[in-house]
Amino acid sequence: MAEHLPDTVGTDVVSVSELTQKLFADVERTEKMDALKRTYRLQFMLNAEELAVLDAWRFENRLPNRAEAVRALLQRGLMAKDYDAEPSARSGDFRVLRRPDD
């Protein structure tokens, strides 16, 4: 029967236990990488002035692109304390920049 086996059989013997550990490690690594993938797109509109402020903040903080700047600002906003939106507020009530009469 040994004469029917290819020459490569037996040269790199891995136990079932080792193979299982390697497979689970690969699955774990893949799951961690998948969790970091950005698969959702969020679109929103800014006016020219808001975009200019975002770009200025981005350059000041040396962020590589607008998306990273928005993520950094979102992270800071979520960490901020005492933010309490009025329940009856409409989306038009929220602005990046406040007008002098606000």
N, CA, C and O of each residue as an XYZ file, in Angstrom:
408
protein
N       0.820     -1.186      0.000
C       0.000      0.000      0.000
C       0.869      1.256      0.000
O       0.495      2.255     -0.614
N       2.005      1.228      0.666
C       2.896      2.363      0.747
C       3.407      2.759     -0.630
O       3.760      3.915     -0.860
N       3.446      1.796     -1.544
C       3.932      2.128     -2.883
C       2.989      3.035     -3.660
O       3.395      3.628     -4.659
N       1.724      3.156     -3.218
C       0.734      3.987     -3.893
C       0.661      5.411     -3.330
O      -0.056      6.256     -3.867
N       1.387      5.668     -2.272
C       1.362      7.002     -1.666
C       2.364      7.910     -2.367
O       3.451      7.470     -2.744
N       1.999      9.174     -2.541
C       2.958     10.105     -3.148
C       4.170     10.304     -2.250
O       4.112     10.042     -1.049
N       5.266     10.767     -2.839
C       6.511     10.953     -2.103
C       6.377     12.012     -0.998
O       7.127     11.983     -0.022
N       5.443     12.929     -1.145
C       5.311     14.021     -0.174
C       4.617     13.591      1.107
O       4.711     14.288      2.117
N       3.933     12.476      1.090
C       3.235     12.020      2.293
C       4.251     11.696      3.370
O       5.227     10.987      3.128
N       4.014     12.215      4.548
C       4.876     11.921      5.673
C       6.029     12.886      5.833
O       6.724     12.839      6.847
N       6.255     13.756      4.871
C       7.385     14.669      4.989
C       7.084     15.824      5.936
O       7.995     16.342      6.582
N       5.826     16.234      6.029
C       5.464     17.349      6.901
C       4.295     16.893      7.768
O       3.143     17.260      7.532
N       4.608     16.108      8.749
C       3.579     15.517      9.592
C       3.121     16.526     10.630
O       3.930     17.081     11.374
N       1.800     16.760     10.675
C       1.201     17.669     11.645
C       0.126     16.873     12.367
O      -0.691     16.200     11.738
N       0.133     16.954     13.689
C      -0.869     16.201     14.440
C      -2.227     16.868     14.272
O      -2.316     18.042     13.911
N      -3.262     16.118     14.534
C      -4.622     16.650     14.453
C      -4.770     17.816     15.427
O      -5.428     18.808     15.114
N      -4.175     17.704     16.575
C      -4.242     18.764     17.579
C      -3.597     20.048     17.062
O      -4.169     21.130     17.192
N      -2.399     19.924     16.472
C      -1.706     21.089     15.927
C      -2.504     21.725     14.788
O      -2.621     22.946     14.693
N      -3.045     20.869     13.935
C      -3.835     21.370     12.816
C      -5.074     22.105     13.311
O      -5.414     23.162     12.780
N      -5.744     21.570     14.304
C      -6.922     22.206     14.883
C      -6.567     23.554     15.479
O      -7.285     24.534     15.278
N      -5.463     23.611     16.211
C      -5.028     24.880     16.799
C      -4.736     25.916     15.720
O      -5.110     27.081     15.861
N      -4.076     25.506     14.653
C      -3.771     26.425     13.560
C      -5.042     26.918     12.881
O      -5.157     28.099     12.552
N      -5.993     26.016     12.671
C      -7.249     26.411     12.040
C      -8.015     27.403     12.909
O      -8.526     28.399     12.396
N      -8.104     27.149     14.213
C      -8.799     28.067     15.112
C      -8.086     29.412     15.193
O      -8.736     30.454     15.280
N      -6.766     29.397     15.163
C      -6.007     30.657     15.177
C      -6.295     31.457     13.914
O      -6.448     32.677     13.964
N      -6.369     30.754     12.770
C      -6.693     31.435     11.516
C      -8.102     32.020     11.553
O      -8.321     33.142     11.096
N      -9.045     31.275     12.090
C     -10.428     31.756     12.195
C     -10.487     32.971     13.110
O     -11.142     33.963     12.787
N      -9.805     32.900     14.252
C      -9.770     34.029     15.187
C      -9.181     35.265     14.530
O      -9.731     36.359     14.656
N      -8.079     35.100     13.840
C      -7.412     36.219     13.160
C      -8.342     36.817     12.104
O      -8.445     38.038     11.987
N      -9.016     35.959     11.337
C      -9.943     36.430     10.307
C     -11.111     37.174     10.925
O     -11.534     38.207     10.405
N     -11.642     36.656     12.037
C     -12.759     37.331     12.707
C     -12.343     38.707     13.213
O     -13.106     39.666     13.102
N     -11.138     38.808     13.768
C     -10.648     40.097     14.254
C     -10.494     41.076     13.098
O     -10.846     42.249     13.216
N      -9.967     40.587     11.984
C      -9.789     41.461     10.826
C     -11.140     41.885     10.253
O     -11.317     43.036      9.855
N     -12.102     40.942     10.213
C     -13.432     41.271      9.707
C     -14.117     42.311     10.591
O     -14.852     43.166     10.097
N     -13.875     42.234     11.894
C     -14.479     43.198     12.808
C     -13.939     44.603     12.568
O     -14.624     45.584     12.860
N     -12.729     44.715     12.045
C     -12.126     46.015     11.781
C     -12.473     46.566     10.403
O     -12.247     47.745     10.130
N     -13.016     45.727      9.542
C     -13.368     46.183      8.201
C     -14.509     47.182      8.288
O     -15.437     47.026      9.082
N     -14.423     48.191      7.472
C     -15.479     49.201      7.427
C     -16.385     48.845      6.258
O     -16.057     49.101      5.099
N     -17.523     48.255      6.577
C     -18.420     47.777      5.534
C     -19.675     48.638      5.401
O     -20.504     48.383      4.528
N     -19.827     49.646      6.247
C     -21.012     50.491      6.184
C     -20.633     51.885      5.703
O     -19.612     52.439      6.111
N     -21.456     52.434      4.844
C     -21.221     53.770      4.303
C     -22.233     54.719      4.932
O     -23.425     54.422      5.017
N     -21.736     55.844      5.362
C     -22.575     56.875      5.960
C     -22.391     58.138      5.145
O     -21.272     58.633      5.011
N     -23.467     58.661      4.603
C     -23.380     59.877      3.806
C     -24.156     60.990      4.500
O     -25.237     60.767      5.046
N     -23.589     62.182      4.467
C     -24.299     63.342      4.990
C     -23.827     64.572      4.242
O     -22.769     64.567      3.612
N     -24.608     65.602      4.318
C     -24.330     66.815      3.550
C     -23.782     67.906      4.460
O     -24.226     68.060      5.598
N     -22.821     68.655      3.952
C     -22.275     69.819      4.636
C     -22.343     70.999      3.677
O     -22.304     70.826      2.459
N     -22.445     72.196      4.236
C     -22.347     73.360      3.360
C     -20.865     73.711      3.207
O     -20.016     73.106      3.862
N     -20.555     74.669      2.361
C     -19.161     75.009      2.061
C     -18.406     75.449      3.310
O     -17.242     75.091      3.489
N     -19.053     76.215      4.164
C     -18.394     76.712      5.377
C     -18.071     75.562      6.339
O     -16.983     75.515      6.913
N     -19.026     74.636      6.508
C     -18.799     73.481      7.382
C     -17.659     72.613      6.851
O     -16.834     72.117      7.619
N     -17.624     72.435      5.535
C     -16.556     71.640      4.931
C     -15.203     72.313      5.122
O     -14.203     71.640      5.370
N     -15.168     73.622      5.009
C     -13.913     74.359      5.212
C     -13.422     74.200      6.652
O     -12.224     74.041      6.885
N     -14.336     74.243      7.610
C     -13.969     74.056      9.017
C     -13.458     72.634      9.242
O     -12.460     72.437      9.936
N     -14.133     71.650      8.662
C     -13.693     70.251      8.786
C     -12.293     70.087      8.202
O     -11.426     69.477      8.828
N     -12.070     70.624      7.016
C     -10.754     70.509      6.381
C      -9.669     71.201      7.203
O      -8.568     70.670      7.350
N      -9.973     72.377      7.736
C      -8.992     73.093      8.560
C      -8.641     72.276      9.798
O      -7.469     72.170     10.161
N      -9.658     71.693     10.452
C      -9.421     70.873     11.647
C      -8.609     69.636     11.268
O      -7.703     69.231     11.996
N      -8.942     69.042     10.123
C      -8.217     67.854      9.647
C      -6.738     68.169      9.439
O      -5.877     67.420      9.901
N      -6.436     69.261      8.755
C      -5.039     69.607      8.495
C      -4.310     69.970      9.782
O      -3.142     69.626      9.963
N      -5.004     70.664     10.669
C      -4.404     71.052     11.947
C      -4.026     69.828     12.777
O      -3.025     69.830     13.494
N      -4.841     68.793     12.667
C      -4.611     67.569     13.436
C      -3.894     66.490     12.632
O      -3.760     65.353     13.084
N      -3.439     66.853     11.445
C      -2.640     65.968     10.590
C      -3.308     64.622     10.307
O      -2.660     63.576     10.356
N      -4.592     64.658     10.013
C      -5.308     63.438      9.667
C      -5.231     63.237      8.154
O      -5.244     64.209      7.399
N      -5.150     61.987      7.709
C      -4.881     61.718      6.296
C      -6.016     62.063      5.330
O      -5.769     62.341      4.157
N      -7.252     62.046      5.818
C      -8.375     62.319      4.921
C      -9.602     62.762      5.712
O      -9.599     62.732      6.943
N     -10.631     63.164      5.012
C     -11.854     63.649      5.665
C     -12.546     62.559      6.482
O     -13.078     62.822      7.561
N     -12.533     61.349      5.963
C     -13.184     60.251      6.686
C     -12.555     60.060      8.064
O     -13.266     59.881      9.052
N     -11.228     60.097      8.133
C     -10.546     59.959      9.427
C     -10.869     61.141     10.335
O     -11.013     60.974     11.547
N     -10.984     62.330      9.757
C     -11.331     63.505     10.558
C     -12.724     63.351     11.148
O     -12.937     63.649     12.323
N     -13.666     62.890     10.348
C     -15.033     62.686     10.842
C     -15.050     61.604     11.914
O     -15.739     61.749     12.924
N     -14.301     60.520     11.710
C     -14.238     59.464     12.741
C     -13.671     60.011     14.047
O     -14.194     59.714     15.122
N     -12.611     60.805     13.963
C     -11.999     61.373     15.174
C     -12.972     62.301     15.886
O     -13.085     62.261     17.111
N     -13.668     63.126     15.135
C     -14.643     64.038     15.747
C     -15.821     63.278     16.340
O     -16.326     63.637     17.404
N     -16.255     62.235     15.657
C     -17.348     61.410     16.175
C     -16.933     60.736     17.473
O     -17.704     60.691     18.431
N     -15.712     60.213     17.503
C     -15.207     59.572     18.719
C     -15.167     60.580     19.871
O     -15.580     60.263     20.986
N     -14.675     61.783     19.607
C     -14.625     62.812     20.642
C     -16.024     63.187     21.107
O     -16.265     63.364     22.302
N     -16.936     63.306     20.165
C     -18.310     63.657     20.517
C     -18.985     62.592     21.357
O     -19.714     62.907     22.297
N     -18.746     61.331     21.025
C     -19.354     60.242     21.792
C     -18.774     60.147     23.198
O     -19.435     59.665     24.118
N     -17.526     60.613     23.361
C     -16.897     60.575     24.676
C     -17.269     61.790     25.520
O     -17.049     61.801     26.731
N     -17.834     62.814     24.878
C     -18.180     64.037     25.600
C     -19.295     63.749     26.603
O     -20.192     62.947     26.345
N     -19.220     64.413     27.738
C     -20.232     64.223     28.777
C     -21.299     65.296     28.663
O     -21.084     66.350     28.065
N     -22.432     65.014     29.236
C     -23.526     65.971     29.366
C     -24.136     66.400     28.043
O     -24.659     67.510     27.953
N     -24.089     65.570     27.022
C     -24.777     65.906     25.785
C     -26.196     65.390     25.909
O     -26.416     64.203     26.148
N     -27.152     66.281     25.747
C     -28.550     65.895     25.895
C     -29.353     66.571     24.786
O     -29.662     67.758     24.878
N     -29.684     65.832     23.756
C     -30.461     66.387     22.655
C     -31.908     66.544     23.083
O     -32.454     65.713     23.809
N     -32.501     67.598     22.631
C     -33.915     67.831     22.936
C     -34.746     66.815     22.157
O     -34.550     66.668     20.951
N     -35.676     66.105     22.821
C     -36.434     65.045     22.146
C     -37.232     65.537     20.937
O     -37.453     64.774     19.997
N     -37.665     66.798     20.946
C     -38.484     67.297     19.834
C     -37.637     67.937     18.733
O     -38.185     68.515     17.794
N     -36.322     67.842     18.835
C     -35.443     68.473     17.850
C     -35.577     67.803     16.489
O     -35.755     66.588     16.393
N     -35.488     68.613     15.444
C     -35.531     68.104     14.078
C     -34.109     68.078     13.525
O     -33.214     68.732     14.062
N     -33.908     67.324     12.458
C     -32.553     67.228     11.905
C     -32.031     68.587     11.457
O     -30.828     68.834     11.535
N     -32.896     69.465     10.995
C     -32.485     70.795     10.579
C     -31.999     71.658     11.727
O     -31.341     72.675     11.506
N     -32.323     71.256     12.970
C     -31.895     72.009     14.154
C     -30.434     71.753     14.497
O     -29.846     72.491     15.289
N     -29.851     70.735     13.922
C     -28.465     70.377     14.232
C     -27.553     70.931     13.152
O     -27.726     70.648     11.966
N     -26.588     71.717     13.573
C     -25.632     72.308     12.637
C     -24.224     72.140     13.191
O     -24.018     72.074     14.403
N     -23.275     72.073     12.293
C     -21.876     72.009     12.714
C     -21.468     73.359     13.272
O     -20.789     73.436     14.296
N     -21.877     74.413     12.606
C     -21.552     75.774     13.029
C     -22.818     76.486     13.469
O     -23.856     76.384     12.815
N     -22.733     77.195     14.560
C     -23.873     77.954     15.066
C     -23.907     79.318     14.394
O     -22.870     79.956     14.216
N     -25.080     79.753     14.027
C     -25.249     81.094     13.472
C     -25.264     82.099     14.640
O     -25.627     81.741     15.760
N     -24.879     83.321     14.382
C     -24.856     84.332     15.457
C     -26.200     84.490     16.171
O     -26.230     84.806     17.361
N     -27.318     84.272     15.456
C     -28.638     84.447     16.073
C     -29.119     83.199     16.818
O     -30.199     83.221     17.407
N     -28.333     82.103     16.803
C     -28.726     80.863     17.523
C     -28.470     80.974     19.000
O     -28.740     80.033     19.746
